């Protein structure tokens, strides 16, 4: 009979399960940004176009005066 102090430890699970949030967070952020852009691109035609309408009109006059050259 062998002593427990000399026995090798039991092998652990070779593929430990990882939680969803323990994976590469940078990849998840990039995926989320890409999905947000995709949703915005799909939804934007449904929102409709916007345009600016200028309702005020103003007349502006500009006068240029150039002095003659002095000989």
GIMOLIN-V792248 format. One record per pair of residues at least 4 apart in sequence whose ideal C-beta (glycine too) atoms are under 7 Angstrom apart, sorted by the first residue. I is the first residue (numbers start at 0). GAP is how many residues later the second one is. If there is no record, write none. Layout:
<<I,GAP> <I,GAP>>
This chain:
<<1,4> <1,5> <17,4> <17,5> <22,5> <23,4> <24,4> <25,4> <26,4> <27,4> <28,4> <29,4> <30,4> <31,4> <32,4> <33,4> <34,4> <35,4> <36,4> <37,4> <38,4> <39,4> <42,4>>
